[in-house]
Amino acid sequence: MKIDFRKLEEVFEFQECFFKNSIGGTMLLATQCIKEFGYISDVIFHSYFKTHCDIDGVSKYYHQGLDIAKEYCNREMSELNNEQVEKQFKEYFYMRIISNTVTGKKKEVLVKGQIEKEFGISLKEVSEEIDIRYGVDLEAKDFAIQVKPITYMYDGENNKNLQIHKQVNKDKHKKYTEKFGKPVVFVYYDADTNSYNFNELYSINR
């Protein structure tokens, strides 16, 4: 019997296991993978991740998600034992963090190139520490950028998980500004149309 992990996605603590900040070094690995192979895909990064990262590297969030999955299955799918639950969750965990990382890294690379071309400014990718601590993806001389899908723009008043995530980022960006004296702006991408929303960038570059 297959576990429908989409039902667990409604739980913020489960979603949290797959946030970029939660999975730490995977974006750093993705950067290394691009440098090594010249590009990245789910298939390439799956092999690269398996070679370079042990599950212990993301142990805290792996076990957090696994505990939630076990609790759910014990309540709703008692015919599955813990070993069967863990087998399915591990496959799902790898798939999610790999797919999320690849998608995010591709978009960051594309966004960086597009901004440098359109605005004539130089951007650099931040360190893993800055990324995790402050929720920042790219830095310019006078500001920093976090890259998000277009769906993140919407208020999501009925989406408690999104509201929590937005507040977490807001707090991180405030700390970044206090430490470095630079504002953090959002750049949004639409994966369906391959388009970008640079409105916040335009507002600080007037």
C-alpha positions as CSV (number, residue, x, y, z in Angstrom):
1,M,0.0,0.0,0.0
2,K,1.3,3.4,-1.1
3,I,1.4,6.3,1.4
4,D,-0.2,9.5,0.0
5,F,2.4,12.0,1.2
6,R,0.3,14.9,-0.2
7,K,-1.9,14.6,2.9
8,L,1.1,15.1,5.1
9,E,2.1,18.2,3.2
10,E,-0.7,20.0,5.0
11,V,1.3,19.8,8.2
12,F,3.8,22.6,8.5
13,E,6.3,20.6,10.4
14,F,6.3,18.0,7.6
15,Q,6.7,20.7,4.9
16,E,9.5,22.2,6.9
17,C,11.6,19.1,6.3
18,F,12.0,20.0,2.7
19,F,12.7,23.8,2.9
20,K,16.1,24.7,1.5
21,N,17.2,26.0,4.9
22,S,16.3,22.7,6.4
23,I,18.3,20.5,4.0
24,G,21.5,22.5,4.5
25,G,24.3,21.5,2.1
26,T,22.2,20.3,-0.8
27,M,22.3,23.7,-2.5
28,L,26.0,23.8,-2.0
29,L,26.2,20.3,-3.6
30,A,24.0,21.5,-6.4
31,T,26.4,24.4,-7.1
32,Q,29.4,22.0,-7.1
33,C,27.4,19.6,-9.4
34,I,26.8,22.4,-11.9
35,K,30.5,23.4,-11.9
36,E,31.5,19.8,-12.4
37,F,29.0,18.8,-15.1
38,G,28.1,22.2,-16.6
39,Y,24.4,21.7,-15.9
40,I,22.1,19.9,-13.6
41,S,19.1,17.6,-13.7
42,D,17.2,15.4,-11.3
43,V,18.9,12.3,-12.7
44,I,22.4,13.8,-12.5
45,F,21.9,15.3,-9.1
46,H,20.4,12.2,-7.7
47,S,23.6,10.3,-8.5
48,Y,25.7,13.2,-7.3
49,F,23.8,13.5,-4.0
50,K,23.9,9.8,-3.3
51,T,27.7,9.9,-3.8
52,H,28.5,13.0,-1.8
53,C,25.8,13.1,1.0
54,D,24.8,10.6,3.6
55,I,21.3,10.7,5.0
56,D,23.0,11.7,8.3
57,G,23.8,15.0,6.7
58,V,20.1,15.9,6.9
59,S,19.4,13.7,9.9
60,K,17.3,16.1,12.0
61,Y,14.7,16.8,9.3
62,Y,14.7,13.3,7.9
63,H,13.8,11.9,11.3
64,Q,11.3,14.8,11.9
65,G,9.5,13.9,8.7
66,L,9.7,10.2,9.4
67,D,8.2,10.5,12.9
68,I,5.3,12.5,11.4
69,A,4.8,9.8,8.7
70,K,4.9,7.0,11.2
71,E,2.4,8.8,13.5
72,Y,0.0,9.3,10.5
73,C,0.3,5.7,9.3
74,N,-0.2,4.2,12.7
75,R,-3.4,6.2,12.9
76,E,-4.7,5.9,9.3
77,M,-2.8,2.9,7.8
78,S,-2.2,0.5,10.6
79,E,-1.5,-2.3,8.1
80,L,1.9,-0.8,7.3
81,N,4.7,-1.5,9.9
82,N,7.3,1.1,10.7
83,E,9.9,-0.5,8.4
84,Q,7.5,-0.3,5.4
85,V,6.7,3.3,6.3
86,E,10.4,4.3,6.5
87,K,11.2,2.7,3.2
88,Q,8.5,4.7,1.4
89,F,9.4,7.9,3.3
90,K,13.1,7.6,2.5
91,E,12.3,7.4,-1.3
92,Y,10.0,10.3,-1.0
93,F,12.5,12.4,1.1
94,Y,15.2,11.9,-1.5
95,M,12.9,12.7,-4.4
96,R,11.6,15.9,-2.8
97,I,14.9,17.3,-1.7
98,I,16.6,16.5,-4.9
99,S,13.8,17.8,-7.1
100,N,13.4,20.9,-5.0
101,T,17.1,21.6,-5.0
102,V,17.5,21.1,-8.7
103,T,14.5,23.4,-9.5
104,G,15.7,26.0,-7.1
105,K,19.2,26.0,-8.3
106,K,18.2,26.2,-12.0
107,K,16.0,29.2,-11.2
108,E,18.7,31.0,-9.2
109,V,21.2,30.6,-12.1
110,L,18.6,31.9,-14.6
111,V,17.5,34.8,-12.4
112,K,21.0,35.9,-11.7
113,G,21.8,36.0,-15.4
114,Q,18.6,37.8,-16.3
115,I,19.1,40.5,-13.6
116,E,22.7,41.1,-14.5
117,K,21.7,41.5,-18.1
118,E,18.6,43.7,-17.5
119,F,19.9,45.9,-14.7
120,G,23.6,45.9,-15.5
121,I,24.6,45.0,-12.0
122,S,26.9,42.3,-10.6
123,L,25.5,39.6,-8.4
124,K,27.2,36.9,-6.3
125,E,25.8,33.7,-4.9
126,V,25.9,33.7,-1.1
127,S,27.5,31.2,1.2
128,E,25.6,28.4,2.7
129,E,25.8,30.0,6.1
130,I,24.2,33.3,4.8
131,D,21.6,31.4,2.9
132,I,20.5,29.4,5.9
133,R,20.8,32.1,8.5
134,Y,19.3,35.0,6.6
135,G,17.1,33.5,3.8
136,V,19.2,35.2,1.0
137,D,20.2,33.7,-2.3
138,L,22.0,36.5,-4.2
139,E,23.9,39.6,-3.1
140,A,24.5,42.9,-4.9
141,K,26.5,45.8,-3.6
142,D,23.5,47.6,-2.1
143,F,20.9,44.9,-1.6
144,A,20.3,41.2,-1.4
145,I,17.7,38.9,-3.2
146,Q,15.7,35.9,-2.3
147,V,14.3,34.0,-5.2
148,K,10.8,32.5,-4.9
149,P,8.1,31.0,-7.2
150,I,5.4,33.3,-8.2
151,T,2.9,31.6,-5.9
152,Y,4.8,33.0,-3.0
153,M,3.6,36.5,-3.9
154,Y,0.0,35.7,-2.9
155,D,-1.0,36.5,0.6
156,G,-2.4,33.0,1.2
157,E,-4.6,34.2,4.1
158,N,-6.1,30.7,4.3
159,N,-2.7,29.0,4.0
160,K,-1.4,28.8,7.5
161,N,1.8,27.1,6.4
162,L,2.6,29.8,3.9
163,Q,2.0,32.5,6.4
164,I,4.4,30.9,8.9
165,H,7.0,30.5,6.2
166,K,6.7,34.1,5.2
167,Q,7.1,35.3,8.8
168,V,10.2,33.2,9.2
169,N,11.7,34.8,6.1
170,K,10.6,38.3,7.2
171,D,12.4,37.8,10.5
172,K,15.6,36.5,8.7
173,H,15.6,39.4,6.3
174,K,15.3,41.9,9.2
175,K,18.3,40.3,10.8
176,Y,20.3,40.5,7.5
177,T,19.5,44.2,7.1
178,E,20.5,44.9,10.7
179,K,23.8,43.2,10.3
180,F,24.8,44.2,6.7
181,G,22.8,47.5,6.3
182,K,21.2,46.3,3.0
183,P,17.6,45.5,2.2
184,V,16.4,42.2,1.0
185,V,14.0,42.1,-2.0
186,F,12.2,39.2,-3.6
187,V,12.4,38.2,-7.2
188,Y,9.6,35.8,-8.4
189,Y,9.7,33.3,-11.2
190,D,6.8,31.6,-13.0
191,A,7.9,28.1,-14.0
192,D,5.0,27.7,-16.4
193,T,5.7,30.7,-18.5
194,N,9.5,31.1,-17.8
195,S,8.9,34.7,-16.8
196,Y,10.1,36.8,-13.9
197,N,8.7,39.5,-11.6
198,F,11.3,42.2,-10.9
199,N,8.9,44.7,-9.3
200,E,10.7,45.0,-6.0
201,L,14.0,45.4,-7.9
202,Y,12.6,48.2,-10.0
203,S,11.4,50.0,-6.8
204,I,14.9,50.1,-5.3
205,N,16.7,50.9,-8.6
206,R,14.7,54.1,-9.4
